[in-house]
Amino acid sequence: MSTPQRIVLKFGSGILTKLTTPEPDPVQLRKLVEAVALMKQAGHSVVVVSSGAVASGLKPLDMQKRPTDMTTLQALAAVGQTHLMHAYENLLRDHGLHVAQLLVTHEDLAQEERANRVKATLERLLEFPQIVPVINENDSVAIEELRFGDNDKLSSRIASLWGADILILLTSAPGLLRDMKHPEEGPIPLVTDVDAVIHHAQEEKTALGTGGMISKLRAVQDAVNSGVQCIIASGRQAEQLPSVVEGGGVCTRFSARKKA
């Protein structure tokens, strides 16, 4: 067994939904949960920051695509969040695990007293090895992640607050590509200065997501400055995640800055 790590996994809408239709992909979600279970079996502490509430609410409300008005987005999130948690619970149960839902806002993390309460709850939950905390923004009352970020910033803040060893941002790309026009060249394997590679990013977004690569790099910048190693990897290759944690796999790694 490797040294136990504190790992935050961020699942964006783009890797939780089908490629052809705007609805949750049960096969993809199962693969991601299986990867979480393997990490837990290896002795790691795992926290998931998951988008997908809006996408999960489309079908129950008979909508074909993501709307643009904020009130409807919040209504979709309110409906979809219950479906999303139900899916996580059913899949985790197959591995002897259970989900713990935490809905937070950025204000919760910006105010010290409230942030400490979030951290204390998270720490207490993780004392139970069968529990996997799944965190999302409380989109029915807050709108920051609905407008931009797709939980990238939230995952970075959670990783910093918790004192995570690794933050893994999962996206549709295998990492930060050397050349967007020639993806066959693969991702940059190691980055020690985020500012030096920002020009490699392109603010592409999915039909259901609100974050792009630049959003992820901004989140990475905040996390590495807090002493958290970051990784951007493909969520469509969830089976490689245990290997990525061990230092392998295809991905981009961002070195953490040493804490003062």
N, C-alpha and C positions, 0 to 999 in steps of 0.2 A: 504494500500500500504506500502511495506517495504521501508526502506531508499534507495534512488536512488544510484546505484553503477556504477562505471566505469568498464566495463567488456570487456576483450579481449577474443574472442573465436578462437581457432586454429583448423581448419579442415584439417586433413591430407589426402593424397591420398587414404590411406587404408580404410577410412570411407566414401569416396565420390564415390567409384567404386563398381561394383557388385562383389559378392563373387566368382562367377564362371567364369566371363569373364572380361578382362581388358578394361572396358569401364565405363563411368559415370553411376551411379545408380539414375535415376530420382526420384524414391520413397524415397530413402535415403535423397537426397538433399531437397526434399519437407519437410520431417520431420524436418530437421535441420533449414530450413527457418521458419517453423512454430514456432519452439522454440525461434528463434530470435525475431519473431513478438510478442510473448507472453512477452518476456523480455522488449521489447520496450513499450508495453502496460502497464507494471508494473512501468514504469518511469525510467528504467535504460538506460544508454548510452552504446551502443554496437558497438564494432569494430570487424570485422571478418578478420582473417588472413587465407587465403585459398590457399591450394595447389590444384592440379587437372588439371593444364593447359596441362601438357604432356599427361595425360590420355585422356583428352578431344580432343587432336589432333590426336590420333591414328586412329580413324575411318575415319575422313576426308582424311587422307593420306593413307588409306588402309593398315595399319600396324596391325599385330596381337599381338605384344608384345613390351614392352619397349626396345628400342635399347640401345647400350652401348656407341656409339661414341657421343661426346659432341655436334658436329655440328648438327647432326640429332635431338638430344634432344632439342636443342635450336630452331630448325625449328618447331618441334612439339609444343613447348610451344608458339611460335608466332601464330600458327594456333589455338591451343586449347584455348588460353586465351580469344579470342573473343567469342568462343562457351560457355565457362564457364560463362562469364559476361552476355551473353544473357540469359542463364538459370537462373542466379540469378535475373536478372531484371524481367523476366516473373513471377517468383515465388513470389518475393517481392511485385509486383504490386497487386497481389491478396489480400494483406493485407494493401494496401494503402501506400506502401513503395517503395523506389527507391534505386538502387545501385549507389555508387560512387567508381570508380576504382582508386586505387593508386598503381602504380608499382614503387618499390624502390629497391635499392641495399644496401649492407652492407656499402659501402662507403658513401652513403647518410646519414646513421645513425652514422657513425664514425666521420665525420667532423661536428664540432659544428654548423657552419653557415647553412649547408644543413639540418642537423637534426632539427634545429629550424624552418626551412621552412616547413619541413614535419609536425612537430608538429602544426605549425600555420594553415596549410591547414586542418589538421585533426580537430582541435578545431573549425575552421570556419564551416566545413561541419556539425559538430555535433550540431551546433546552429539551424539547420533545423531538426525538429523531424521526418520528413518523410524519412530522408537519412540514409542508412546503409553503411558506408565505408567498402569496401572489399579490403584488401591489399595482394599483392603477390610480390615475388621477380621478378624483371624484367629479367626473365630467357633468353630472347633473346639476352641480352648483358652481363649478369652476370651469374656466374656458381657455386657459393658457395653452394646454396641450392640444385642444381642439383646433386652435388657430395655427399653431406652429410647434414643431418639435417632435410630435408623435412619441412622446415619453422619453426622448433622448436625454433632455435636461433632467427630467425626473429621475431616471436611472442613475445619472451621474451624481445627483444630490444624495440619493439613497446610498450609493456606494461610499461616498465621502462620509456621510453621517454614521454609517455602520462600521466604518473602518475596514472595508472590503480589501482583500488582496488583489482580486481581479474583477474587472467589469468587462463583460463580453456583450458587444452590441451585434445582434444578428440582423443581417440585411439580405437583399437578393443578390448582392455581389459577393465574390469570394474574399473581399478585403478592399483596401484602397488601391485601385488599379493604377498601374504605371501610366497607362494611356487609355482613356475612355474609348477612343476610336479603334483601338486594337486590344480588346480584352483578352485575346489569346496570350498576350505577354504576361498575364497574371498580375497578382497584387504585389505591392512593395512589402517585403517580409518584415522589416523592422524600421520603426520611425523613432528618432530620439528628439526631434524638434517638430512639433505640429505646425508651427508657422511656416516652416520650410517646405511643407508638402500641401499646403492649402490649395495651391493652384492645380493640383491633380483632381480636385473634387468638382463635382457638377451638381447643382441643386435640382436633381431629378426626384420626382415624387410619384407614388402610385395613385391609382384612382381612389383608394381608400385611406392612404397614409398622408400625413402632413409633414413628414420629415424627409430630408435628403441627405446626401453624404456630408454636405457642409454643416448641417445640423448635428450630425454625429461627431464630426471633428471638433466642433465647439464643445460638445459634451465631453469628449475625450480630453480636451485641453483643461477643462475644469477638474476632471478626475485625476489626471496625472500630476497636476499641481498640488493635489491633496495627498499624493503618495500612493495612488491606486494604479496598478498596471492595467492597461486597456487592450482589448482585442476586438477587431472588426472581422467577422467571419460570415460565411454563408449560412443562413437559416434553412436553406433548401438542402443542406448537407448536414443535417442534425446528427447523423450517426458518427461524425468525426469529432463532436464536441468533447467527449472524454479524452481523446488524443490531443486536442487543442489545449486543454488544461494542463496536460503533461508536457507541453512544449512542441508538439508535432502539429500535423494538419496543415491545411492551406488557409492562410489568414494574414492579416497585418497586425503586428504587435507594436504597442506604444509603451516605451519605457517610462516608469513612474519616476518622478523627481523625488530625491531623498528629502525626507522631512527634516526640518531644522531642529 
